[in-house]
Amino acid sequence: MNMDSEKLTIYVFSENAKMAEKLLSEYQVVILNLESELLIEKSITCYIDLDTQQQDQLLSRIHQSEHGWTWTVYVKSHSELSEYLCDGLLSQQKISNTAAKLSLLSKTPADKLLAYLWLNENRKLKPKRDRYSDSIYSYPLLNLYHHAQKTPFIYLAKQLESNNFAESKFVDRVRYCRQCNSGHLNYIETCPSCFSPNIKEQLSLHCFTCGHVADKKKFIHQSGLTCPNCLTHLKHIGVDYDRPLEMFVCLDCNHDFIEAKTKASCLSCDHLSDISELIMRNLLEYKKGENAHFLLVHGGNSHISHISLSGNVDKPIFQAMLSWRNQLSIRHKQEDLLIALKFKNIAPFLNAYGEIALIELINQLSENLDLIFRDSDISCQYSDDSVLILLPMTGKASLPVLQKRLTDTIEKIEYEHIYLQIKVWSLPDPSLPEDNAQWLAEKMSVF
């Protein structure tokens, strides 16, 4: 242990005070109980010696407290959450002193999770496997600081894009159902004709005389093997006949085939998907990025997070595609829809909950909206508080279903002060000019 740390005070949660004091004899030890008011204090060095369930509960409480991000926490033994929520076993390292770095930060940093990682170079944001969760993996630290159980990947992508986080280690790769975002999938072999999993392998024979291939049962006669097509008596394998590639038969539609079609059956919603349709995500460990110091110490440029959809393009590209699509639809008599989403009352929300809460809200909305729109739909961030979405080949008849899905999505993320307004326009519009900037400005002015 560190011989220079004689004056360091360590606060101990333990049911065996004498043992803890003996272990930490070179420090000033203060024994605490689980109901200690110390959780409201800042910059605490803490040691936990409790049973695993109590330890995990206390670790979660520390990170949920106002100043838990400033704490340095060690444990005596591993528990389910210790790898993700503390600084490790005290017996394996010397105590880290974060006071110098902590003095550089403001009272309330822009992102407490990022500040927690920045204070100690050894800290990582790690994914934890949870087989009972639809997502299969979660980030315990991220859940405690930002309640991002449902939107971790968008949050992480934005932090990586800003260089606040950096990738540290690859952990796993998981595929998710596009219908419900569950990772509980059953990969099954299905009939390529009707996609039924009710298939059976059958042993087939190939007659060299006429080339006929069929189930072996059709070749069996009392006198031996006879081709049902040309009636040739088959005596020697490799001379008269052979066994080709294994064949299958669908017991639902009676289709014979050589290669089955692999499908993913979602165990959460029963949706059957092609493998290529699944959402694939890499699970990684993260550490603080190069821009973390600048953001936390000097303060980054405050900006509103943007809605991020799969078909997102820059504003000039969206305007060009809008005019092109409008002319194409006029020529071929097709129908399109243009949707505008606009946040209202952002300022009161920011004053009440802060920018991180707004980022989380927009991240949640982005992930939910991505499940509604198609890959062929095109979107762009029109302004800081509004987004445009073009739905090609989508007529007015689709509006009721689309509006219900949008309404259901918005109701899930309703917060006090802030709400989302929706406008929908039918296309083509003969009045839409090739240079449509003014046309769009007039449309958006109706909010």
C-alpha positions in Angstrom: 0.0 0.0 0.0 1.0 3.7 -0.3 3.3 4.7 2.5 2.6 8.3 1.8 -1.0 8.0 2.7 -0.9 8.0 6.5 -3.1 11.0 6.8 -5.6 9.9 4.2 -9.1 9.2 5.7 -10.8 6.1 4.4 -14.5 5.7 5.1 -15.5 2.1 5.6 -18.8 0.3 5.2 -18.2 -3.0 7.1 -19.9 -5.4 9.4 -16.6 -6.3 10.9 -15.1 -3.0 12.1 -12.1 -4.5 13.9 -11.0 -6.5 10.8 -11.3 -3.4 8.6 -9.3 -1.3 11.0 -6.6 -3.9 11.1 -6.5 -4.1 7.3 -6.3 -0.4 6.9 -4.0 0.3 9.8 -1.9 2.9 7.9 -4.9 5.1 7.2 -7.3 7.1 9.3 -10.4 4.8 9.3 -14.0 5.9 9.9 -16.5 3.2 10.2 -19.9 3.9 8.7 -23.4 2.3 8.5 -25.5 1.9 5.4 -27.7 4.8 6.3 -24.8 7.2 6.6 -25.4 10.8 5.7 -21.9 10.8 4.1 -23.5 10.1 0.7 -24.1 13.8 0.3 -20.4 14.6 0.7 -17.9 15.2 -2.1 -14.5 13.5 -2.9 -14.7 10.6 -0.5 -12.3 7.6 -0.5 -14.4 4.6 0.5 -13.9 0.9 1.2 -16.7 -1.6 1.2 -16.7 -4.9 3.1 -20.3 -6.2 2.9 -22.1 -9.2 1.5 -22.4 -9.1 -2.3 -26.1 -8.0 -2.4 -25.5 -5.1 0.1 -22.4 -4.1 -1.7 -24.1 -3.8 -5.1 -26.9 -1.8 -3.6 -24.5 0.6 -1.9 -22.4 1.0 -5.1 -25.6 1.9 -7.0 -26.6 4.4 -4.3 -23.2 6.0 -4.4 -23.3 6.6 -8.2 -26.9 7.9 -7.9 -26.0 10.4 -5.2 -25.2 14.0 -6.0 -21.5 13.7 -5.6 -20.9 10.0 -6.2 -19.0 10.7 -9.3 -16.3 12.3 -7.2 -15.8 9.2 -5.0 -13.0 6.7 -5.1 -14.5 3.3 -4.1 -12.7 0.0 -3.4 -14.2 -3.3 -2.3 -12.9 -6.3 -0.4 -14.3 -8.9 -2.8 -16.0 -9.1 -6.2 -19.7 -8.9 -6.6 -22.0 -8.8 -9.7 -21.6 -5.1 -10.2 -18.2 -4.4 -8.6 -16.4 -4.7 -12.0 -18.6 -2.0 -13.4 -19.1 0.4 -10.5 -16.0 0.6 -8.4 -12.2 1.0 -8.6 -11.4 -2.6 -7.9 -10.1 -4.6 -5.0 -8.1 -2.6 -2.5 -5.7 -5.5 -1.9 -4.6 -5.3 -5.6 -3.5 -1.7 -5.9 -2.6 1.5 -4.1 -5.2 4.1 -3.4 -5.7 6.7 -6.1 -5.8 10.3 -5.2 -8.1 12.4 -7.5 -8.1 15.6 -5.5 -5.8 17.5 -7.9 -7.8 16.7 -11.0 -11.1 17.3 -9.2 -10.0 20.8 -8.3 -9.9 21.7 -12.0 -13.6 20.9 -12.5 -16.7 23.0 -12.0 -19.1 22.2 -9.2 -21.4 20.5 -11.6 -19.6 19.1 -14.7 -21.3 19.0 -18.1 -21.5 15.2 -17.8 -20.9 13.5 -14.5 -20.3 10.1 -16.1 -17.6 11.5 -18.3 -16.1 13.3 -15.3 -16.0 10.1 -13.3 -14.1 8.3 -16.1 -11.7 11.3 -16.5 -10.8 11.5 -12.8 -9.0 8.1 -13.0 -7.3 6.8 -16.1 -8.0 3.2 -15.2 -11.7 3.6 -15.2 -13.7 2.1 -18.1 -17.4 2.1 -19.2 -18.0 -1.6 -19.5 -21.0 -3.6 -20.9 -22.5 -6.2 -18.6 -24.2 -9.3 -20.0 -27.8 -9.8 -18.8 -29.5 -12.8 -20.3 -32.9 -11.7 -18.8 -32.8 -8.4 -20.6 -34.0 -7.9 -24.2 -30.9 -6.0 -25.0 -28.6 -8.8 -23.7 -26.1 -6.3 -22.6 -26.3 -3.1 -20.6 -23.9 -0.4 -19.3 -24.5 -0.2 -15.5 -22.7 3.1 -15.2 -24.5 4.7 -18.1 -27.9 3.5 -16.7 -27.2 5.0 -13.3 -26.0 8.4 -14.6 -28.2 8.9 -17.7 -31.0 6.3 -17.4 -30.0 5.1 -20.9 -31.2 1.5 -20.7 -33.1 1.9 -24.0 -30.9 4.3 -25.8 -27.2 3.5 -24.9 -26.0 3.2 -28.5 -27.1 6.6 -29.7 -25.6 8.2 -26.6 -22.3 6.4 -27.1 -22.2 7.2 -30.8 -22.6 10.9 -30.0 -19.9 10.8 -27.4 -17.5 9.0 -29.8 -18.3 11.5 -32.5 -17.4 14.3 -30.1 -14.2 12.5 -29.0 -15.4 12.6 -25.4 -15.2 8.8 -25.4 -12.7 6.5 -27.1 -13.0 2.8 -27.8 -11.0 0.7 -25.4 -11.8 -3.0 -26.0 -14.1 -5.1 -28.1 -16.4 -7.3 -26.0 -19.0 -8.9 -28.2 -21.3 -8.5 -31.2 -25.1 -8.9 -30.9 -27.9 -8.9 -33.5 -31.2 -7.4 -32.6 -34.8 -7.8 -34.0 -35.7 -4.7 -36.1 -39.3 -5.1 -35.0 -38.9 -4.9 -31.2 -35.1 -4.4 -30.7 -34.8 -7.6 -28.7 -31.5 -9.7 -28.9 -33.2 -12.9 -28.0 -33.2 -14.6 -31.4 -33.6 -18.2 -32.5 -31.8 -19.0 -35.8 -33.8 -21.6 -37.6 -33.6 -23.4 -41.0 -36.7 -22.8 -43.1 -38.3 -23.8 -46.4 -37.1 -21.3 -49.1 -40.6 -21.4 -50.6 -43.0 -20.8 -47.6 -40.4 -20.1 -44.9 -41.9 -22.8 -42.6 -39.4 -24.3 -40.1 -41.3 -27.6 -40.4 -38.8 -29.2 -42.6 -37.2 -32.7 -42.7 -34.0 -34.0 -44.1 -34.4 -36.8 -46.6 -31.9 -39.1 -48.1 -32.0 -38.9 -51.9 -30.4 -40.9 -54.7 -29.2 -39.9 -58.2 -29.6 -42.2 -61.1 -26.7 -42.1 -63.6 -28.7 -43.5 -66.4 -31.4 -40.7 -66.7 -30.1 -38.2 -64.1 -33.3 -38.5 -62.0 -32.9 -37.3 -58.3 -35.5 -38.2 -55.7 -36.1 -39.5 -52.2 -34.4 -42.8 -51.6 -37.8 -44.3 -50.6 -39.0 -43.9 -54.2 -36.1 -46.1 -55.4 -36.8 -49.0 -53.0 -38.5 -52.0 -54.5 -38.7 -55.7 -53.5 -36.0 -56.6 -56.0 -33.7 -53.8 -54.8 -33.1 -50.3 -55.9 -34.8 -49.2 -59.2 -35.0 -45.8 -60.7 -38.7 -44.7 -60.6 -38.1 -42.7 -63.8 -36.3 -45.0 -66.2 -36.8 -48.3 -64.3 -33.1 -49.0 -64.4 -32.0 -51.6 -61.8 -29.3 -49.9 -59.6 -26.7 -52.2 -58.2 -23.5 -50.4 -57.5 -23.1 -47.0 -55.9 -20.7 -44.9 -57.8 -21.4 -46.9 -61.0 -25.2 -46.9 -61.4 -26.1 -44.2 -58.9 -24.8 -42.0 -56.1 -26.0 -39.9 -53.2 -26.0 -36.2 -54.1 -26.1 -33.3 -51.7 -28.5 -33.8 -48.7 -32.0 -32.8 -49.6 -34.9 -31.5 -47.5 -38.7 -31.6 -47.8 -41.1 -29.0 -46.3 -43.8 -30.9 -44.4 -46.2 -27.9 -44.9 -45.9 -27.2 -48.6 -44.2 -30.4 -49.8 -41.4 -28.4 -51.5 -38.2 -30.3 -52.1 -34.9 -28.3 -51.8 -31.2 -28.7 -51.3 -30.4 -25.6 -49.3 -32.6 -24.3 -46.5 -33.1 -20.6 -45.8 -31.8 -19.4 -42.4 -34.2 -17.1 -40.6 -34.1 -15.3 -37.3 -37.2 -15.9 -35.1 -37.5 -13.3 -32.4 -38.3 -15.0 -29.0 -39.8 -11.7 -27.8 -42.2 -10.7 -30.5 -42.2 -13.8 -32.8 -41.2 -11.7 -35.8 -39.4 -13.7 -38.5 -36.5 -11.9 -40.2 -33.8 -12.4 -42.8 -30.4 -12.4 -41.2 -29.6 -9.3 -43.3 -32.5 -7.4 -41.8 -31.3 -7.7 -38.2 -29.6 -4.7 -36.5 -26.0 -5.6 -35.6 -24.2 -3.8 -32.8 -20.7 -4.1 -31.4 -20.4 -4.1 -27.7 -17.2 -2.4 -26.5 -15.5 -1.0 -23.4 -15.0 2.8 -23.5 -12.6 5.1 -21.9 -12.4 8.9 -21.7 -11.6 10.5 -25.1 -9.2 13.2 -26.2 -11.8 16.0 -26.0 -13.0 15.0 -22.4 -10.4 17.3 -20.8 -11.4 20.3 -22.9 -15.2 19.7 -22.3 -14.8 19.2 -18.5 -12.2 21.8 -17.7 -12.8 24.5 -20.2 -16.4 23.9 -21.1 -17.4 22.8 -24.6 -19.6 24.7 -26.9 -23.2 24.0 -25.7 -25.4 22.9 -28.5 -28.7 21.1 -28.9 -28.4 17.4 -29.8 -29.9 16.6 -33.1 -32.4 13.9 -34.0 -30.3 11.2 -35.7 -32.1 8.8 -38.1 -30.7 6.1 -40.4 -31.5 8.1 -43.6 -30.0 11.4 -42.4 -28.4 13.7 -45.0 -27.2 17.3 -45.0 -29.7 20.1 -45.6 -28.5 21.0 -49.2 -28.6 17.3 -50.2 -32.1 17.0 -48.8 -33.3 20.1 -50.6 -31.9 18.8 -53.9 -33.5 15.4 -53.4 -36.8 16.9 -52.5 -37.0 18.9 -55.8 -35.9 15.8 -57.8 -38.4 13.6 -56.1 -41.2 16.1 -56.6 -40.5 16.3 -60.4 -40.3 12.5 -60.6 -43.6 12.0 -58.8 -45.3 14.6 -61.0 -44.0 12.8 -64.1 -45.0 9.3 -63.0 -48.1 10.3 -61.0 -46.8 9.0 -57.7 -47.5 10.1 -54.1 -45.0 11.1 -51.4 -45.2 12.6 -47.9 -43.1 15.3 -46.2 -43.1 15.3 -42.4 -41.8 18.0 -40.1 -41.1 17.5 -36.4 -40.4 20.5 -34.2 -39.5 20.7 -30.5 -41.4 23.4 -28.6 -40.5 25.1 -25.3 -36.8 23.9 -25.3 -35.6 26.8 -23.1 -37.9 26.1 -20.1 -36.9 22.4 -20.4 -33.2 23.3 -20.4 -33.7 25.5 -17.4 -35.5 22.8 -15.5 -33.5 19.7 -16.3 -30.3 20.7 -18.1 -28.7 19.9 -21.4 -27.8 16.3 -20.6 -31.5 15.5 -20.0 -32.4 17.1 -23.4 -29.7 15.0 -25.1 -31.2 11.9 -23.5 -34.7 12.9 -24.5 -33.6 13.4 -28.2 -31.6 10.2 -28.2 -34.6 8.3 -27.0 -36.8 9.9 -29.6 -34.3 9.2 -32.4 -34.1 5.5 -31.5 -37.9 5.2 -31.4 -38.4 7.1 -34.7 -35.8 4.9 -36.4 -38.1 1.9 -35.8 -41.0 3.7 -37.6 -39.3 5.0 -40.8 -37.9 2.9 -43.6 -34.3 2.7 -44.9 -35.5 4.5 -48.1 -36.9 7.4 -46.2 -34.7 10.5 -46.2 -34.3 13.0 -43.3 -32.3 16.1 -42.4 -31.9 18.4 -39.5 -33.6 21.6 -40.8 -32.8 23.6 -37.7 -31.6 23.0 -34.1 -35.2 22.3 -33.0 -36.7 20.7 -36.2 -36.2 17.8 -38.6 -37.7 17.1 -42.0 -38.5 13.5 -43.3 -39.3 12.7 -46.9 -41.2 9.4 -47.4 -41.1 8.5 -51.1 -43.9 6.3 -52.6 -46.1 7.0 -49.6 -49.6 8.2 -50.2 -52.3 9.9 -48.1 -53.8 6.4 -47.3 -50.8 5.7 -45.1 -51.4 8.8 -43.0 -53.7 7.3 -40.3 -51.3 4.4 -39.5 -48.2 6.7 -39.6 -49.8 9.3 -37.4 -50.8 6.7 -34.8 -47.2 5.4 -34.7 -45.8 8.9 -34.3 -48.4 9.7 -31.6 -47.6 6.5 -29.7 -43.9 7.2 -29.9 -44.2 10.8 -28.7 -46.4 9.8 -25.8 -43.6 7.5 -24.6 -41.2 10.4 -24.2 -43.5 13.2 -23.0 -41.8 15.5 -20.4 -42.9 18.5 -18.5 -42.3 21.8 -20.4 -41.4 20.2 -23.8 -43.5 18.7 -26.5 -43.1 17.7 -30.2 -45.3 19.2 -32.9 -45.9 17.4 -36.2 -46.9 18.7 -39.6 -47.5 16.6 -42.7 -47.6 17.7 -46.4 -48.6 15.7 -49.4 -46.4 15.7 -52.5 -46.0 16.2 -55.4 -46.7 20.0 -55.2 -46.6 21.8 -58.6 -45.7 25.0 -56.7 -42.5 23.6 -55.3 -39.6 25.2 -57.2 -36.2 23.7 -57.9 -34.6 26.1 -55.5 -37.0 25.2 -52.6 -35.3 27.0 -49.7 -38.0 29.7 -49.6 -40.8 27.2 -50.1 -39.5 25.2 -47.1 -39.1 28.3 -45.0 -42.7 29.2 -45.6 -43.9 25.7 -44.7 -41.9 25.6 -41.5 -43.2 29.1 -40.5 -46.6 27.6 -39.7 -45.3 26.1 -36.5 
